[in-house]
Amino acid sequence: MSSEELATKIAQMDIAALVFTDEATGSDEAGNGSKDAPYKTPQAALAHIASLPEDKQEEAKILTKKAEEDYTYITPSALKRAKKAYELSVKKALKQAEQDARDQAQVEAKLAEEQRRIAESMEIVLTEDPTLPQATRIRVVDAKANRNTRIKVSGWVSRHRVQGRDMMFIVLRDGTGFLQCVLTNQLCRTYDALTLTIESSVTLYGEIKEVPEGKSAPDGHELIVDFWEVIGKAPGGDESIENLFNSNSDPSVLLQQRHLVIRGDKASSILKVRSRVMKAFRDHFDNVGYTEVTPPCMVQTQVEGGSTLFSFNYYGEEAYLTQSSQLYLETCLPSMGGVYTMSESYRAEKSHTRRHLSEYTHCEAEVPFITFDELLDGIENMIKDVVNRVWAEPETRAMIQALNPEFEPLTEPFVRMRYEEGIKWLNEHGIKRAEDGQDFEFGDDIPEAPERVMTDAIGKPIFLTHFPGPIKAFYMPPCKDDPRVTESADLLMPSVGEIVGG
């Protein structure tokens, strides 16, 4: 049949009985089977025909078109393949519909069961058994010493797991440690139990028992709960702590949620170790006879240069947040001798390196009538003593080993290297100046990057000493044997960088 004859026959037929497909321009989703909006595949055309009244289905015909060709009736073989594919898709659709119906029924049944359990739970009121011994309030850290006695302990829900309807586990955190708690029967069926959220604050009563052999729990014991109550319930859903951030969150998110981030094991351990380190500094200085002073943070003088000052209006006068307490400490020497402070310092340096912080805790010390070598000895002894004091505390040591498994206390003497020797080392190892690619020269200020390369390569703490006068502060005294350089030192630590300046 010629295209003209086919066109004439189409014009004579009921348009509803013709379904058009076009492989090039048709669409199974947007088409409607008309010549102006054809389907793409014969399977879609067969689905269209199946939706027609039965008397129309018998006379319906499929017209197909490929690329630039004209419409033609579908061939028997193509129609057979299309019917097979269509029947298969219908079976899959029916199977999926049945599965969806079963899933929906399960969801509805589960929802109904949850609603029933919640309704029942609201009728349950827990009361403390008056026949039990009076519970003694303890902290989690004291749990081992209170095994087999009835206690009560308050804290936050760190982890929570439900096992069936009659058992629930809570890992409680109170800042001193973690305690696994086991709740059973009615204790698990209350409204508070069914709606408990992570970070809710609770008080639990019961006896602390050693865990059975083959099982594990923090410190080898668990609290068998006989009564409990919720002090405050933490938000759930989108506002729950699990949905606010995770370990892969952007730093800006973690900083915004800092009050919650520090509840994690790593962040809280860092803060606890920091506290122990500050105590160790105080114990060291107390042991060597220094007096702690607390200079003001609001000052009207600059110490490290005007470009890094945070300024503010102080009752009509310009004032600054202190860059250093050094000048105040110096005024204390005649009356107190050796002095130190651990207070905040501020630097308006808009930088994203770990060496530049707008606010940081600054440990500074001043002592009169010592030589430069005595200064270096004092700094080295301070660092080693603080590390050893912290390392000697079992709890702190365990946290350090968890945070940095490769850490070991310092035992060998620190390397002492003059600035001029440092310049020579950099040139011998092919480390060039960044600005022009040339060798370093005497008088250059050594930037952080090459300084770090040298320190990491040597692999030991280094006192880099005797810097040229022009690159150091005005108060650095010149050396008597070489007026070009000063009695100055930076302590460089491998993998860290500069940690002390003196």
URRA-V735482 format. One record per pair of residues at least 24 apart in sequence whose C-alpha atoms are under 7 Angstrom apart, sorted by sequence separation. I is the first residue (numbers start at 0). GAP is how many residues later the second one is. D is the distance in Angstrom with one decimal. If there is no record, write none. Layout:
# URRA-V735482
i: (I & I)
gap: (GAP & GAP)
d: (D & D)
This chain:
# URRA-V735482
i: (203 & 296 & 297 & 321 & 322 & 339 & 340 & 464 & 202 & 203 & 296 & 320 & 339 & 442 & 463 & 464 & 18 & 202 & 338 & 339 & 383 & 444 & 462 & 463 & 201 & 202 & 338 & 462 & 463 & 201 & 202 & 337 & 338 & 462 & 200 & 201 & 337 & 461 & 462 & 200 & 201 & 294 & 336 & 337 & 460 & 461 & 200 & 336 & 460 & 461 & 199 & 200 & 460 & 199 & 294 & 459 & 460 & 139 & 199 & 332 & 459 & 140 & 198 & 332 & 458 & 139 & 140 & 196 & 197 & 329 & 138 & 139 & 179 & 196 & 309 & 328 & 454 & 139 & 159 & 179 & 308 & 309 & 325 & 454 & 455 & 16 & 42 & 139 & 158 & 178 & 196 & 307 & 308 & 454 & 455 & 41 & 42 & 157 & 177 & 307 & 156 & 157 & 180 & 181 & 182 & 307 & 16 & 17 & 18 & 19 & 20 & 21 & 22 & 23 & 42 & 156 & 179 & 180 & 181 & 182 & 16 & 17 & 18 & 19 & 20 & 21 & 22 & 23 & 42 & 155 & 156 & 178 & 179 & 180 & 181 & 16 & 17 & 18 & 19 & 20 & 21 & 22 & 155 & 156 & 180 & 155 & 290 & 414 & 416 & 418 & 451 & 154 & 155 & 292 & 413 & 414 & 415 & 416 & 417 & 418 & 154 & 290 & 291 & 292 & 293 & 413 & 414 & 415 & 416 & 417 & 418 & 153 & 154 & 289 & 290 & 291 & 292 & 413 & 414 & 415 & 416 & 417 & 418 & 153 & 289 & 290 & 291 & 413 & 152 & 153 & 289 & 151 & 152 & 151 & 152 & 151 & 150 & 151 & 150 & 149 & 150 & 149 & 148 & 147 & 148 & 146 & 147 & 146 & 147 & 146 & 123 & 120 & 121 & 120 & 121 & 120 & 134 & 117 & 283 & 127 & 283 & 283 & 280 & 279 & 276 & 279 & 279 & 276 & 275 & 371 & 272 & 268)
gap: (24 & 24 & 24 & 24 & 24 & 24 & 24 & 24 & 25 & 25 & 25 & 25 & 25 & 25 & 25 & 25 & 26 & 26 & 26 & 26 & 26 & 26 & 26 & 26 & 27 & 27 & 27 & 27 & 27 & 28 & 28 & 28 & 28 & 28 & 29 & 29 & 29 & 29 & 29 & 30 & 30 & 30 & 30 & 30 & 30 & 30 & 31 & 31 & 31 & 31 & 32 & 32 & 32 & 33 & 33 & 33 & 33 & 34 & 34 & 34 & 34 & 35 & 35 & 35 & 35 & 36 & 36 & 36 & 36 & 36 & 37 & 37 & 37 & 37 & 37 & 37 & 37 & 38 & 38 & 38 & 38 & 38 & 38 & 38 & 38 & 39 & 39 & 39 & 39 & 39 & 39 & 39 & 39 & 39 & 39 & 40 & 40 & 40 & 40 & 40 & 41 & 41 & 41 & 41 & 41 & 41 & 42 & 42 & 42 & 42 & 42 & 42 & 42 & 42 & 42 & 42 & 42 & 42 & 42 & 42 & 43 & 43 & 43 & 43 & 43 & 43 & 43 & 43 & 43 & 43 & 43 & 43 & 43 & 43 & 43 & 44 & 44 & 44 & 44 & 44 & 44 & 44 & 44 & 44 & 44 & 45 & 45 & 45 & 45 & 45 & 45 & 46 & 46 & 46 & 46 & 46 & 46 & 46 & 46 & 46 & 47 & 47 & 47 & 47 & 47 & 47 & 47 & 47 & 47 & 47 & 47 & 48 & 48 & 48 & 48 & 48 & 48 & 48 & 48 & 48 & 48 & 48 & 48 & 49 & 49 & 49 & 49 & 49 & 50 & 50 & 50 & 51 & 51 & 52 & 52 & 53 & 54 & 54 & 55 & 56 & 56 & 57 & 58 & 59 & 59 & 60 & 60 & 61 & 61 & 62 & 66 & 68 & 68 & 69 & 69 & 70 & 70 & 73 & 98 & 99 & 101 & 102 & 105 & 106 & 109 & 109 & 110 & 113 & 114 & 115 & 123 & 130)
d: (4.4 & 5.6 & 6.0 & 5.9 & 5.9 & 5.5 & 6.5 & 4.2 & 5.7 & 6.7 & 5.1 & 6.1 & 4.0 & 6.1 & 5.5 & 6.5 & 6.1 & 5.5 & 5.7 & 6.3 & 6.2 & 6.5 & 6.1 & 5.3 & 5.8 & 6.5 & 5.5 & 5.7 & 6.4 & 4.4 & 7.0 & 5.8 & 6.5 & 4.6 & 6.2 & 5.1 & 4.2 & 5.7 & 6.4 & 5.3 & 7.0 & 6.3 & 6.3 & 6.6 & 6.9 & 5.1 & 5.2 & 6.6 & 5.6 & 6.7 & 5.8 & 6.4 & 4.7 & 4.4 & 6.4 & 6.9 & 6.3 & 6.6 & 4.5 & 6.9 & 6.2 & 5.3 & 5.7 & 6.7 & 5.7 & 6.0 & 5.6 & 6.8 & 6.8 & 6.5 & 7.0 & 5.5 & 6.3 & 6.0 & 7.0 & 6.3 & 6.7 & 6.4 & 6.8 & 6.7 & 6.1 & 5.8 & 6.9 & 6.8 & 4.8 & 6.1 & 5.3 & 6.3 & 6.4 & 6.1 & 6.1 & 5.1 & 5.6 & 5.4 & 6.1 & 5.8 & 6.9 & 6.0 & 6.3 & 4.3 & 5.3 & 5.9 & 5.5 & 6.1 & 6.7 & 5.8 & 6.0 & 5.5 & 6.2 & 5.9 & 6.2 & 5.8 & 6.4 & 6.4 & 6.7 & 4.7 & 4.9 & 4.5 & 5.2 & 5.4 & 4.1 & 5.0 & 4.9 & 4.9 & 4.8 & 4.7 & 5.5 & 5.5 & 5.2 & 5.2 & 5.5 & 6.3 & 6.2 & 6.1 & 5.9 & 6.2 & 6.0 & 6.1 & 6.0 & 6.2 & 6.1 & 6.9 & 5.5 & 6.4 & 6.6 & 4.4 & 7.0 & 6.8 & 6.8 & 5.8 & 5.8 & 5.5 & 6.2 & 6.8 & 6.8 & 6.1 & 5.8 & 6.0 & 5.5 & 5.5 & 5.8 & 6.4 & 5.7 & 6.2 & 6.0 & 5.2 & 4.6 & 4.7 & 5.0 & 4.6 & 5.7 & 5.7 & 6.6 & 4.7 & 4.6 & 5.0 & 5.4 & 5.7 & 6.0 & 6.3 & 6.1 & 5.6 & 5.5 & 4.2 & 4.9 & 6.2 & 5.5 & 6.9 & 5.6 & 6.4 & 6.6 & 6.7 & 5.5 & 5.4 & 6.7 & 4.3 & 5.7 & 6.6 & 5.7 & 5.2 & 6.2 & 4.6 & 5.4 & 5.6 & 6.7 & 6.9 & 5.5 & 4.8 & 5.9 & 5.9 & 5.7 & 5.7 & 6.6 & 4.5 & 5.4 & 4.8 & 6.9 & 6.2 & 6.8 & 5.8 & 6.8 & 6.7 & 5.8 & 5.2 & 6.8 & 6.1 & 6.5 & 6.3 & 6.4 & 6.4 & 6.2 & 6.1)
